[in-house]
Amino acid sequence: MECTGLSYIGNKAERGQKRYLAMAVRLEFLPGNVYVLTLVGDGEHRFTPQSIPEIMAALDKVEADPKACALVTTGEGKFYSNGLSLSLEDRGSKENMQLIDQFHALLKRILTYPIPTVAAVNGHAVAGGCMVALAHDYRFMRADRGFMFLSEIDIKLPFSPGMNAIIRCKLPVMTYHKAMLSAFRYTGQTAVEAGMVHSSPSDLQSTYQEALKLAKGLASRNFDRVVYQTIKKQMFKAEIKELEILATLEPIVASSKL
């Protein structure tokens, strides 16, 4: 892969935990004024109190570059992301609430990002991982491997208002109901049919290349950032308000007693 810039943001705080370990954020600046943000490592690419700030720092770096005209996100290995590293034993903990608030901020950042965003879903995108993909402007998912789904109904964890808002605004009504209430596992092809993703290329490489092709085409138009972001904020005004609601203990504590 040709690139003109490469940087890593490491996640040293998670090195000792197998499931959440080895997640780093890699940034590449490619010809055509497109940045590619990759979640790298052999783990599940969970969103943690350490990894979310790393992703936000990478988004800061892209936004600070006046040459950046589009962003592609993807993952390395089996997972795009397996969601948040919430403690299901103590669902109403202060740490869980703080992590949800961090996650809301990440969703809002991607939803209102001032340049076009394209998710190249390389593998499983579960729960919070599915929500992050949905927050992008465009989504591609490989056809030969991986599922996108919302597992919350199975793990007895209700959606926060902000999470619900992201899902609701990006999915057709029937898909929204099915995804939320059944934890249906969408493959690339069924995700296209359900309106969850825009395209499902045959394999990993073609998924990345198709996402990059779209990103480069959008980047070539060099949209005015202020106008682009303002339109997004107008489109998602209600969802932004819900993402700004702080996480509360009550619904999560209640669910833990089921």
Secondary structure by P-SEA (a helix, b strand, c coil): ccccbbbbbbccccccccccccbbbbbbbcccbbbbbbbcccccccccccaaaaaaaaaaaaaacccccbbbbbcccccccccccccccccccaaaaaaaaaaaaaaaaaaacccbbbbbccccccaaaaaaaaaccbbbbbccccccccccccccccccaaaaaaaaacccaaaaaaaacccccccaaaaaaacccccccccaaaaaaaaaaaaaaaaaacccaaaaaaaaaaacaaaaaaaacccccaaaaaaaac
